[in-house]
Amino acid sequence: MSTDANEPGTTGPQDGGHRRDSVLQLQSLSLSFGGLRALSELDLQVRDGEIVSLIGPNGAGKTTVFNVITGVYEPSAGDVVFAGKSIAGLLPHSIARMGVARTFQSLRLFLNMSVMENVMAATYGHTKAMPWESVLRLPRARREERESRELATDVLSFFGQRLAGYRWDQPAYSLSYANRRRLEIARALATRPRLLLLDEPAAGMNPTETHEITELISRVRDERDVAILVIEHDMHVVASCSDRVVALDHGVKIAEGGFDAVANHPAVVEAYLGRDPEALSDAG
């Protein structure tokens, strides 16, 4: 299980002589749907500049964790603390404005809008111009639209040739599946998040695309100064980019730590395979 440095309420290990502050803390978080307990007293922490992977078999409660963090569900008990403030029970748009962005397991793009328009759409939550100002093309509306385009251009440029300039005016439906995944990440980054939640970013990709998305996750953390909580079933991705791994089973945290320790933890092996390592060894 977790070490003391990973417990909620601590600042964690030193990084270059400085302690990294906690961005997100889930404190004894529980969620029930009627008689179904989806999450049970879950403690989880993500620090500044950290990539934490959330793993577990289907139905373990991983996406439910994202839905609670982003305000889709209100927890039955416990708390969600972001940047030192409780966000449990806040509306999703309020949480997004505070600096939490996410992608989805199933792509949620505006397929008939252009690549540029998809990214610009994510910036409007921070604009202040009223609808009538936009219709009349008044100065504040024009200024904010120019700033939104500049931000979208900067974010798209981060993805290099995969989302290069000639694609910006193309509709999103014209992109390959892998580039649609990149576009969804770009749209999330356009909200200028402090915490990015990635729900299976490598799902459906071939080995080359998976390798590229793994490198991209690390680049986002390093170059965009964003903490990342990622759900992923591909263990190559988890092993390559994670600072820490948290394993869930039926809404309960069963292991936490480095990838090797968690991957070989008896409870994790049993959750995935249904049998403990000694039983598997005996069967061999």
TORMILUM-356399 format. One record per atom (N, C-alpha, C): atom name; residue in one letter; x, y, z. Coordinates in steps of 0.05 Angstrom, whole numbers, plus 5000, padded with zeros to 4 digits. Example, Ala and Ser with C-alpha at 12.3 -4.5 7.8 and 13.67 -1.06 7.14 Angstrom:
% TORMILUM-356399
  at  aa    xx    yy    zz
   N   A  5264  4886  5156
  CA   A  5246  4910  5156
   C   A  5264  4934  5156
   N   S  5257  4955  5142
  CA   S  5273  4979  5143
   C   S  5258  5001  5157
% end
This chain:
% TORMILUM-356399
  at  aa    xx    yy    zz
   N   M  5017  4976  5000
  CA   M  5000  5000  5000
   C   M  5018  5025  5000
   N   S  5006  5048  5007
  CA   S  5021  5073  5005
   C   S  5041  5077  5027
   N   T  5061  5094  5022
  CA   T  5080  5102  5042
   C   T  5071  5127  5055
   N   D  5084  5136  5076
  CA   D  5076  5160  5089
   C   D  5077  5184  5071
   N   A  5096  5185  5053
  CA   A  5098  5208  5035
   C   A  5075  5211  5016
   N   N  5059  5190  5013
  CA   N  5037  5190  4995
   C   N  5010  5195  5009
   N   E  5011  5198  5035
  CA   E  4986  5201  5049
   C   E  4975  5229  5045
   N   P  4948  5232  5044
  CA   P  4936  5258  5042
   C   P  4945  5276  5064
   N   G  4949  5302  5057
  CA   G  4957  5321  5077
   C   G  4987  5327  5078
   N   T  5003  5310  5064
  CA   T  5032  5315  5063
   C   T  5039  5330  5037
   N   T  5062  5342  5037
  CA   T  5071  5356  5013
   C   T  5087  5339  4995
   N   G  5095  5315  5004
  CA   G  5109  5297  4986
   C   G  5139  5301  4985
   N   P  5152  5286  4968
  CA   P  5181  5286  4966
   C   P  5191  5313  4955
   N   Q  5216  5318  4961
  CA   Q  5229  5342  4951
   C   Q  5235  5339  4921
   N   D  5233  5361  4906
  CA   D  5239  5362  4878
   C   D  5258  5385  4872
   N   G  5284  5379  4868
  CA   G  5303  5400  4864
   C   G  5306  5418  4888
   N   G  5303  5406  4912
  CA   G  5307  5422  4936
   C   G  5281  5435  4946
   N   H  5259  5432  4931
  CA   H  5234  5445  4939
   C   H  5213  5423  4942
   N   R  5195  5427  4961
  CA   R  5173  5408  4964
   C   R  5151  5415  4945
   N   R  5139  5395  4933
  CA   R  5117  5399  4915
   C   R  5091  5400  4930
   N   D  5075  5420  4925
  CA   D  5049  5423  4938
   C   D  5028  5405  4927
   N   S  5009  5398  4943
  CA   S  4987  5381  4934
   C   S  4968  5398  4917
   N   V  4961  5388  4893
  CA   V  4941  5400  4876
   C   V  4913  5389  4882
   N   L  4912  5363  4885
  CA   L  4886  5349  4889
   C   L  4888  5330  4912
   N   Q  4868  5330  4929
  CA   Q  4866  5311  4950
   C   Q  4837  5300  4951
   N   L  4835  5274  4950
  CA   L  4809  5261  4956
   C   L  4811  5250  4984
   N   Q  4793  5258  5001
  CA   Q  4795  5252  5029
   C   Q  4771  5235  5038
   N   S  4777  5209  5043
  CA   S  4756  5190  5051
   C   S  4731  5192  5033
   N   L  4736  5193  5007
  CA   L  4714  5197  4988
   C   L  4698  5172  4984
   N   S  4672  5176  4986
  CA   S  4653  5154  4982
   C   S  4630  5163  4964
   N   L  4619  5144  4948
  CA   L  4597  5150  4931
   C   L  4580  5125  4928
   N   S  4554  5129  4933
  CA   S  4535  5107  4931
   C   S  4512  5114  4912
   N   F  4504  5094  4897
  CA   F  4480  5097  4880
   C   F  4459  5077  4892
   N   G  4441  5088  4908
  CA   G  4423  5070  4922
   C   G  4439  5051  4940
   N   G  4436  5025  4935
  CA   G  4450  5005  4951
   C   G  4477  4998  4940
   N   L  4485  5010  4917
  CA   L  4511  5003  4904
   C   L  4532  5023  4913
   N   R  4553  5012  4925
  CA   R  4576  5029  4934
   C   R  4596  5031  4912
   N   A  4598  5053  4898
  CA   A  4616  5057  4876
   C   A  4644  5064  4884
   N   L  4646  5081  4905
  CA   L  4672  5088  4917
   C   L  4670  5086  4947
   N   S  4691  5076  4959
  CA   S  4690  5072  4988
   C   S  4715  5083  5002
   N   E  4711  5105  5016
  CA   E  4732  5118  5033
   C   E  4759  5120  5018
   N   L  4758  5131  4995
  CA   L  4782  5133  4978
   C   L  4799  5157  4985
   N   D  4824  5153  4991
  CA   D  4844  5174  4995
   C   D  4863  5174  4971
   N   L  4867  5197  4959
  CA   L  4884  5199  4935
   C   L  4895  5227  4934
   N   Q  4920  5230  4926
  CA   Q  4933  5256  4924
   C   Q  4948  5258  4898
   N   V  4947  5282  4886
  CA   V  4963  5289  4862
   C   V  4978  5315  4869
   N   R  5004  5315  4865
  CA   R  5020  5339  4871
   C   R  5027  5354  4846
   N   D  5036  5379  4850
  CA   D  5046  5395  4828
   C   D  5067  5380  4812
   N   G  5065  5380  4785
  CA   G  5085  5368  4768
   C   G  5086  5338  4769
   N   E  5065  5325  4778
  CA   E  5065  5296  4781
   C   E  5045  5284  4762
   N   I  5052  5260  4752
  CA   I  5034  5244  4736
   C   I  5027  5219  4753
   N   V  5001  5217  4759
  CA   V  4991  5194  4774
   C   V  4972  5178  4757
   N   S  4977  5152  4755
  CA   S  4960  5135  4739
   C   S  4940  5120  4757
   N   L  4916  5118  4748
  CA   L  4894  5104  4762
   C   L  4888  5079  4746
   N   I  4893  5056  4758
  CA   I  4889  5031  4743
   C   I  4869  5013  4759
   N   G  4860  4993  4745
  CA   G  4841  4974  4757
   C   G  4824  4961  4735
   N   P  4812  4938  4741
  CA   P  4796  4924  4721
   C   P  4771  4941  4715
   N   N  4757  4933  4694
  CA   N  4732  4946  4687
   C   N  4713  4945  4710
   N   G  4699  4968  4716
  CA   G  4681  4969  4738
   C   G  4694  4975  4765
   N   A  4720  4982  4764
  CA   A  4734  4988  4789
   C   A  4727  5015  4801
   N   G  4715  5033  4785
  CA   G  4707  5059  4795
   C   G  4725  5082  4785
   N   K  4742  5076  4765
  CA   K  4762  5096  4757
   C   K  4748  5121  4744
   N   T  4730  5117  4725
  CA   T  4717  5140  4713
   C   T  4698  5153  4733
   N   T  4688  5138  4751
  CA   T  4671  5150  4773
   C   T  4687  5170  4789
   N   V  4712  5164  4794
  CA   V  4730  5183  4808
   C   V  4731  5209  4792
   N   F  4736  5207  4766
  CA   F  4737  5231  4749
   C   F  4710  5247  4751
   N   N  4688  5232  4750
  CA   N  4662  5245  4750
   C   N  4657  5260  4777
   N   V  4667  5249  4799
  CA   V  4664  5263  4824
   C   V  4682  5288  4825
   N   I  4707  5285  4816
  CA   I  4725  5308  4816
   C   I  4714  5331  4800
   N   T  4702  5325  4777
  CA   T  4693  5346  4758
   C   T  4665  5355  4763
   N   G  4652  5345  4784
  CA   G  4626  5355  4791
   C   G  4602  5341  4778
   N   V  4607  5320  4762
  CA   V  4584  5306  4750
   C   V  4568  5291  4772
   N   Y  4583  5280  4792
  CA   Y  4570  5268  4815
   C   Y  4578  5282  4840
   N   E  4560  5284  4859
  CA   E  4566  5295  4885
   C   E  4572  5272  4904
   N   P  4595  5273  4919
  CA   P  4601  5250  4936
   C   P  4581  5246  4958
   N   S  4578  5221  4966
  CA   S  4560  5215  4989
   C   S  4574  5222  5015
   N   A  4600  5220  5016
  CA   A  4615  5226  5040
   C   A  4644  5233  5031
   N   G  4658  5246  5049
  CA   G  4686  5254  5043
   C   G  4687  5280  5029
   N   D  4711  5287  5019
  CA   D  4715  5313  5007
   C   D  4734  5311  4983
   N   V  4731  5331  4965
  CA   V  4749  5335  4942
   C   V  4761  5362  4946
   N   V  4788  5363  4949
  CA   V  4802  5389  4954
   C   V  4820  5394  4931
   N   F  4816  5417  4918
  CA   F  4833  5425  4895
   C   F  4846  5452  4902
   N   A  4872  5452  4900
  CA   A  4887  5477  4906
   C   A  4880  5488  4933
   N   G  4875  5471  4953
  CA   G  4869  5480  4980
   C   G  4840  5487  4985
   N   K  4823  5484  4965
  CA   K  4794  5491  4968
   C   K  4777  5467  4963
   N   S  4756  5463  4979
  CA   S  4737  5442  4974
   C   S  4720  5448  4949
   N   I  4719  5428  4930
  CA   I  4703  5432  4906
   C   I  4680  5411  4905
   N   A  4677  5395  4926
  CA   A  4656  5375  4926
   C   A  4629  5388  4924
   N   G  4613  5379  4905
  CA   G  4586  5389  4901
   C   G  4584  5414  4884
   N   L  4607  5426  4875
  CA   L  4606  5448  4857
   C   L  4597  5439  4829
   N   L  4586  5458  4813
  CA   L  4578  5451  4786
   C   L  4603  5448  4768
   N   P  4600  5431  4747
  CA   P  4624  5425  4730
   C   P  4637  5450  4718
   N   H  4621  5469  4709
  CA   H  4633  5493  4697
   C   H  4649  5509  4717
   N   S  4640  5509  4742
  CA   S  4655  5524  4763
   C   S  4682  5510  4768
   N   I  4682  5484  4769
  CA   I  4706  5469  4773
   C   I  4726  5473  4750
   N   A  4715  5473  4726
  CA   A  4732  5477  4702
   C   A  4745  5505  4703
   N   R  4730  5525  4711
  CA   R  4742  5552  4713
   C   R  4763  5554  4735
   N   M  4762  5537  4755
  CA   M  4782  5537  4776
   C   M  4808  5525  4767
   N   G  4808  5509  4745
  CA   G  4833  5498  4735
   C   G  4834  5468  4732
   N   V  4811  5455  4730
  CA   V  4810  5426  4726
   C   V  4798  5420  4699
   N   A  4813  5406  4682
  CA   A  4804  5399  4655
   C   A  4805  5369  4652
   N   R  4789  5358  4633
  CA   R  4788  5330  4629
   C   R  4784  5323  4600
   N   T  4792  5298  4593
  CA   T  4783  5286  4568
   C   T  4765  5262  4575
   N   F  4754  5250  4555
  CA   F  4734  5229  4560
   C   F  4743  5203  4546
   N   Q  4733  5181  4558
  CA   Q  4738  5154  4546
   C   Q  4727  5153  4518
   N   S  4703  5163  4514
  CA   S  4692  5165  4487
   C   S  4695  5194  4478
   N   L  4706  5198  4454
  CA   L  4712  5225  4444
   C   L  4687  5243  4445
   N   R  4691  5268  4454
  CA   R  4669  5287  4456
   C   R  4675  5313  4440
   N   L  4683  5310  4415
  CA   L  4690  5333  4399
   C   L  4666  5344  4384
   N   F  4668  5368  4374
  CA   F  4648  5380  4356
   C   F  4657  5373  4328
   N   L  4647  5351  4318
  CA   L  4659  5340  4293
   C   L  4655  5358  4269
   N   N  4633  5373  4268
  CA   N  4628  5391  4245
   C   N  4642  5418  4247
   N   M  4654  5423  4270
  CA   M  4669  5448  4273
   C   M  4698  5443  4265
   N   S  4712  5465  4258
  CA   S  4740  5462  4250
   C   S  4757  5455  4275
   N   V  4781  5447  4269
  CA   V  4801  5441  4291
   C   V  4805  5466  4308
   N   M  4809  5489  4295
  CA   M  4813  5514  4310
   C   M  4789  5521  4326
   N   E  4765  5518  4315
  CA   E  4740  5525  4329
   C   E  4736  5507  4354
   N   N  4744  5481  4351
  CA   N  4742  5463  4374
   C   N  4758  5473  4398
   N   V  4783  5482  4392
  CA   V  4800  5491  4414
   C   V  4791  5518  4424
   N   M  4783  5536  4406
  CA   M  4774  5562  4415
   C   M  4750  5560  4433
   N   A  4732  5541  4427
  CA   A  4708  5537  4443
   C   A  4714  5533  4473
   N   A  4737  5521  4478
  CA   A  4744  5515  4506
   C   A  4753  5540  4521
   N   T  4760  5561  4506
  CA   T  4770  5586  4519
   C   T  4748  5604  4528
   N   Y  4723  5600  4518
  CA   Y  4702  5620  4523
   C   Y  4692  5620  4551
   N   G  4698  5599  4566
  CA   G  4690  5599  4594
   C   G  4704  5620  4611
   N   H  4726  5631  4600
  CA   H  4740  5652  4615
   C   H  4736  5680  4603
   N   T  4719  5682  4582
  CA   T  4714  5708  4570
   C   T  4692  5723  4585
   N   K  4690  5749  4581
  CA   K  4670  5765  4596
   C   K  4651  5780  4578
   N   A  4656  5780  4552
  CA   A  4638  5795  4533
   C   A  4610  5783  4534
   N   M  4590  5799  4533
  CA   M  4562  5790  4532
   C   M  4555  5782  4504
   N   P  4534  5765  4501
  CA   P  4526  5757  4474
   C   P  4521  5780  4455
   N   W  4508  5801  4465
  CA   W  4502  5824  4447
   C   W  4527  5838  4438
   N   E  4548  5838  4455
  CA   E  4574  5850  4447
   C   E  4587  5834  4424
   N   S  4584  5808  4425
  CA   S  4594  5791  4404
   C   S  4579  5795  4378
   N   V  4552  5797  4380
  CA   V  4536  5801  4356
   C   V  4543  5828  4343
   N   L  4547  5849  4359
  CA   L  4553  5875  4348
   C   L  4583  5880  4343
   N   R  4599  5860  4349
  CA   R  4628  5861  4344
   C   R  4640  5885  4358
   N   L  4632  5889  4384
  CA   L  4643  5911  4399
   C   L  4672  5905  4408
   N   P  4687  5926  4416
  CA   P  4716  5922  4421
   C   P  4723  5900  4440
   N   R  4709  5897  4463
  CA   R  4716  5876  4482
   C   R  4712  5849  4469
   N   A  4691  5845  4455
  CA   A  4686  5819  4442
   C   A  4708  5813  4422
   N   R  4715  5833  4405
  CA   R  4736  5828  4385
   C   R  4763  5823  4398
   N   R  4769  5837  4420
  CA   R  4794  5832  4434
   C   R  4795  5804  4446
   N   E  4774  5796  4459
  CA   E  4773  5769  4471
   C   E  4774  5747  4449
   N   E  4762  5751  4427
  CA   E  4763  5731  4406
   C   E  4792  5729  4395
   N   R  4805  5752  4392
  CA   R  4833  5752  4383
   C   R  4851  5737  4403
   N   E  4846  5742  4429
  CA   E  4862  5729  4450
   C   E  4856  5698  4450
   N   S  4831  5691  4445
  CA   S  4823  5663  4444
   C   S  4837  5649  4421
   N   R  4838  5662  4398
  CA   R  4852  5650  4375
   C   R  4882  5648  4380
   N   E  4894  5667  4393
  CA   E  4922  5666  4399
   C   E  4928  5643  4418
   N   L  4911  5639  4438
  CA   L  4915  5617  4457
   C   L  4911  5590  4442
   N   A  4891  5588  4426
  CA   A  4886  5563  4411
   C   A  4909  5557  4392
   N   T  4920  5578  4379
  CA   T  4943  5574  4362
   C   T  4967  5563  4377
   N   D  4972  5575  4401
  CA   D  4994  5566  4417
   C   D  4991  5537  4426
   N   V  4967  5529  4434
  CA   V  4962  5502  4443
   C   V  4965  5482  4420
   N   L  4953  5489  4397
  CA   L  4955  5471  4374
   C   L  4984  5468  4364
   N   S  4999  5489  4366
  CA   S  5027  5488  4357
   C   S  5043  5469  4375
   N   F  5035  5465  4399
  CA   F  5048  5446  4417
   C   F  5048  5418  4406
   N   F  5029  5411  4389
  CA   F  5026  5384  4379
   C   F  5041  5380  4352
   N   G  5055  5400  4343
  CA   G  5072  5398  4320
   C   G  5057  5390  4295
   N   Q  5069  5373  4278
  CA   Q  5057  5366  4253
   C   Q  5031  5351  4255
   N   R  5027  5338  4278
  CA   R  5002  5322  4281
   C   R  4977  5340  4280
   N   L  4979  5364  4289
  CA   L  4957  5383  4287
   C   L  4968  5409  4275
   N   A  4982  5406  4253
  CA   A  4996  5429  4240
   C   A  4976  5449  4228
   N   G  4986  5473  4222
  CA   G  4970  5495  4213
   C   G  4951  5489  4190
   N   Y  4959  5473  4171
  CA   Y  4941  5467  4149
   C   Y  4916  5452  4158
   N   R  4917  5440  4181
  CA   R  4893  5425  4191
   C   R  4873  5443  4206
   N   W  4882  5467  4213
  CA   W  4866  5483  4232
   C   W  4838  5490  4221
   N   D  4836  5493  4195
  CA   D  4810  5500  4183
   C   D  4794  5476  4174
   N   Q  4805  5452  4178
  CA   Q  4791  5428  4170
   C   Q  4772  5419  4192
   N   P  4749  5407  4184
  CA   P  4731  5397  4205
   C   P  4743  5375  4221
   N   A  4735  5373  4246
  CA   A  4747  5353  4263
   C   A  4742  5324  4253
   N   Y  4720  5320  4239
  CA   Y  4714  5293  4230
   C   Y  4734  5283  4209
   N   S  4749  5301  4197
  CA   S  4769  5294  4177
   C   S  4795  5283  4189
   N   L  4798  5286  4215
  CA   L  4823  5277  4228
   C   L  4822  5247  4232
   N   S  4846  5235  4234
  CA   S  4849  5207  4241
   C   S  4840  5204  4271
   N   Y  4836  5179  4279
  CA   Y  4827  5174  4306
   C   Y  4848  5184  4326
   N   A  4874  5179  4321
  CA   A  4895  5188  4339
   C   A  4896  5218  4341
   N   N  4892  5232  4319
  CA   N  4892  5261  4319
   C   N  4868  5273  4333
   N   R  4846  5258  4331
  CA   R  4822  5267  4346
   C   R  4828  5266  4376
   N   R  4842  5245  4385
  CA   R  4850  5243  4413
   C   R  4868  5267  4420
   N   R  4887  5273  4403
  CA   R  4904  5296  4408
   C   R  4888  5322  4409
   N   L  4869  5325  4392
  CA   L  4852  5349  4392
   C   L  4837  5352  4418
   N   E  4827  5330  4428
  CA   E  4812  5331  4454
   C   E  4831  5340  4476
   N   I  4856  5331  4476
  CA   I  4875  5340  4496
   C   I  4881  5369  4492
   N   A  4884  5378  4466
  CA   A  4889  5406  4461
   C   A  4866  5423  4471
   N   R  4842  5414  4467
  CA   R  4819  5430  4477
   C   R  4819  5432  4507
   N   A  4827  5411  4521
  CA   A  4829  5412  4550
   C   A  4851  5431  4559
   N   L  4873  5431  4545
  CA   L  4896  5449  4552
   C   L  4888  5478  4547
   N   A  4870  5484  4529
  CA   A  4862  5511  4523
   C   A  4847  5524  4546
   N   T  4838  5509  4566
  CA   T  4826  5520  4590
   C   T  4846  5529  4610
   N   R  4872  5525  4604
  CA   R  4894  5532  4621
   C   R  4892  5518  4648
   N   P  4890  5492  4648
  CA   P  4886  5478  4674
   C   P  4911  5476  4691
   N   R  4907  5472  4716
  CA   R  4929  5465  4734
   C   R  4930  5434  4738
   N   L  4906  5422  4734
  CA   L  4904  5393  4736
   C   L  4889  5383  4711
   N   L  4901  5363  4698
  CA   L  4889  5351  4674
   C   L  4882  5322  4679
   N   L  4857  5314  4674
  CA   L  4848  5287  4678
   C   L  4845  5274  4650
   N   L  4860  5253  4645
  CA   L  4860  5239  4619
   C   L  4848  5212  4623
   N   D  4825  5207  4609
  CA   D  4811  5182  4612
   C   D  4817  5164  4587
   N   E  4835  5145  4592
  CA   E  4844  5126  4571
   C   E  4853  5140  4546
   N   P  4874  5157  4547
  CA   P  4882  5171  4523
   C   P  4894  5154  4501
   N   A  4903  5130  4508
  CA   A  4915  5112  4487
   C   A  4896  5091  4477
   N   A  4871  5092  4485
  CA   A  4851  5072  4477
   C   A  4848  5071  4447
   N   G  4849  5048  4435
  CA   G  4844  5044  4407
   C   G  4868  5051  4389
   N   M  4891  5057  4401
  CA   M  4914  5065  4385
   C   M  4933  5041  4379
   N   N  4947  5043  4356
  CA   N  4967  5022  4350
   C   N  4992  5028  4366
   N   P  5012  5009  4366
  CA   P  5036  5013  4383
   C   P  5051  5039  4378
   N   T  5053  5048  4352
  CA   T  5067  5073  4347
   C   T  5052  5096  4358
   N   E  5026  5097  4354
  CA   E  5010  5119  4365
   C   E  5011  5119  4396
   N   T  5010  5095  4408
  CA   T  5012  5093  4437
   C   T  5038  5104  4447
   N   H  5060  5098  4434
  CA   H  5086  5109  4442
   C   H  5086  5139  4440
   N   E  5074  5150  4419
  CA   E  5073  5179  4416
   C   E  5056  5192  4437
   N   I  5033  5180  4444
  CA   I  5016  5192  4464
   C   I  5029  5191  4492
   N   T  5045  5170  4497
  CA   T  5059  5168  4522
   C   T  5079  5190  4525
   N   E  5094  5196  4503
  CA   E  5113  5218  4503
   C   E  5098  5245  4507
   N   L  5075  5247  4494
  CA   L  5060  5271  4496
   C   L  5051  5277  4525
   N   I  5042  5257  4539
  CA   I  5034  5261  4567
   C   I  5057  5272  4583
   N   S  5081  5261  4580
  CA   S  5104  5272  4595
   C   S  5110  5300  4587
   N   R  5108  5306  4561
  CA   R  5114  5333  4551
   C   R  5093  5353  4562
   N   V  5068  5346  4564
  CA   V  5048  5363  4575
   C   V  5055  5371  4603
   N   R  5063  5351  4619
  CA   R  5071  5356  4647
   C   R  5095  5374  4648
   N   D  5116  5368  4632
  CA   D  5141  5383  4634
   C   D  5140  5411  4622
   N   E  5126  5414  4599
  CA   E  5127  5439  4584
   C   E  5103  5457  4590
   N   R  5081  5445  4599
  CA   R  5057  5461  4604
   C   R  5052  5465  4634
   N   D  5069  5454  4651
  CA   D  5067  5457  4680
   C   D  5040  5449  4690
   N   V  5032  5424  4683
  CA   V  5006  5414  4690
   C   V  5009  5387  4705
   N   A  4996  5384  4727
  CA   A  4994  5358  4741
   C   A  4974  5341  4726
   N   I  4978  5315  4725
  CA   I  4962  5298  4709
   C   I  4953  5273  4725
   N   L  4927  5267  4724
  CA   L  4916  5242  4734
   C   L  4905  5228  4710
   N   V  4915  5204  4705
  CA   V  4908  5190  4680
   C   V  4897  5162  4686
   N   I  4875  5155  4673
  CA   I  4865  5128  4673
   C   I  4875  5114  4648
   N   E  4887  5090  4652
  CA   E  4898  5077  4628
   C   E  4899  5047  4633
   N   H  4891  5031  4613
  CA   H  4892  5002  4615
   C   H  4918  4991  4603
   N   D  4931  5007  4585
  CA   D  4956  4998  4573
   C   D  4979  5002  4593
   N   M  4989  4979  4603
  CA   M  5010  4980  4624
   C   M  5036  4992  4614
   N   H  5041  4990  4588
  CA   H  5066  5003  4577
   C   H  5064  5033  4581
   N   V  5041  5045  4576
  CA   V  5037  5073  4580
   C   V  5041  5080  4610
   N   V  5028  5064  4627
  CA   V  5029  5070  4656
   C   V  5058  5068  4666
   N   A  5073  5047  4657
  CA   A  5100  5044  4666
   C   A  5118  5066  4656
   N   S  5113  5076  4632
  CA   S  5131  5095  4620
   C   S  5128  5124  4630
   N   C  5104  5132  4638
  CA   C  5100  5160  4644
   C   C  5093  5166  4673
   N   S  5087  5146  4689
  CA   S  5076  5151  4716
   C   S  5098  5155  4737
   N   D  5093  5175  4754
  CA   D  5109  5179  4778
   C   D  5099  5161  4800
   N   R  5073  5156  4800
  CA   R  5060  5140  4820
   C   R  5036  5127  4809
   N   V  5029  5103  4819
  CA   V  5006  5088  4809
   C   V  4987  5081  4832
   N   V  4961  5085  4827
  CA   V  4941  5078  4847
   C   V  4923  5057  4834
   N   A  4919  5035  4848
  CA   A  4901  5013  4837
   C   A  4875  5012  4853
   N   L  4853  5010  4838
  CA   L  4827  5008  4850
   C   L  4814  4981  4843
   N   D  4797  4972  4861
  CA   D  4780  4949  4855
   C   D  4754  4952  4870
   N   H  4732  4953  4855
  CA   H  4705  4957  4866
   C   H  4705  4982  4884
   N   G  4718  5004  4875
  CA   G  4717  5029  4888
   C   G  4734  5032  4913
   N   V  4751  5012  4917
  CA   V  4769  5012  4940
   C   V  4798  5013  4931
   N   K  4815  5030  4943
  CA   K  4843  5030  4936
   C   K  4856  5006  4948
   N   I  4869  4990  4930
  CA   I  4881  4965  4939
   C   I  4912  4966  4939
   N   A  4923  4986  4925
  CA   A  4952  4989  4925
   C   A  4959  5016  4915
   N   E  4983  5026  4923
  CA   E  4993  5052  4914
   C   E  5023  5052  4917
   N   G  5036  5064  4897
  CA   G  5065  5066  4898
   C   G  5077  5067  4870
   N   G  5102  5058  4867
  CA   G  5115  5056  4841
   C   G  5102  5035  4824
   N   F  5107  5036  4797
  CA   F  5093  5017  4779
   C   F  5099  4988  4786
   N   D  5125  4981  4789
  CA   D  5132  4953  4794
   C   D  5119  4943  4819
   N   A  5120  4959  4840
  CA   A  5108  4950  4866
   C   A  5078  4945  4863
   N   V  5065  4963  4850
  CA   V  5036  4960  4847
   C   V  5029  4938  4828
   N   A  5043  4936  4805
  CA   A  5037  4915  4786
   C   A  5040  4887  4797
   N   N  5058  4884  4816
  CA   N  5063  4857  4828
   C   N  5050  4853  4855
   N   H  5034  4873  4863
  CA   H  5020  4870  4889
   C   H  5000  4848  4887
   N   P  4999  4830  4906
  CA   P  4980  4807  4905
   C   P  4951  4815  4901
   N   A  4942  4837  4913
  CA   A  4914  4846  4910
   C   A  4909  4855  4882
   N   V  4929  4868  4869
  CA   V  4925  4877  4842
   C   V  4924  4854  4823
   N   V  4942  4835  4826
  CA   V  4942  4811  4809
   C   V  4916  4796  4812
   N   E  4906  4794  4836
  CA   E  4881  4780  4840
   C   E  4857  4795  4828
   N   A  4858  4822  4830
  CA   A  4836  4838  4818
   C   A  4835  4834  4788
   N   Y  4858  4832  4775
  CA   Y  4858  4829  4746
   C   Y  4854  4800  4737
   N   L  4866  4781  4752
  CA   L  4866  4753  4743
   C   L  4848  4735  4760
   N   G  4840  4745  4783
  CA   G  4822  4729  4799
   C   G  4836  4709  4817
   N   R  4863  4708  4816
  CA   R  4877  4689  4833
   C   R  4903  4703  4842
   N   D  4913  4695  4865
  CA   D  4937  4708  4876
   C   D  4962  4695  4862
   N   P  4985  4709  4864
  CA   P  5009  4699  4850
   C   P  5017  4671  4858
   N   E  5015  4663  4884
  CA   E  5022  4637  4893
   C   E  5005  4615  4880
   N   A  4979  4622  4878
  CA   A  4961  4603  4865
   C   A  4967  4600  4835
   N   L  4974  4622  4823
  CA   L  4982  4621  4795
   C   L  5008  4605  4791
   N   S  5027  4608  4810
  CA   S  5052  4594  4808
   C   S  5047  4564  4812
   N   D  5030  4557  4831
  CA   D  5024  4529  4836
   C   D  5010  4516  4812
   N   A  4993  4533  4798
  CA   A  4979  4522  4775
   C   A  4998  4517  4752
   N   G  5021  4533  4751
  CA   G  5040  4529  4729
   C   G  5056  4504  4734
% end
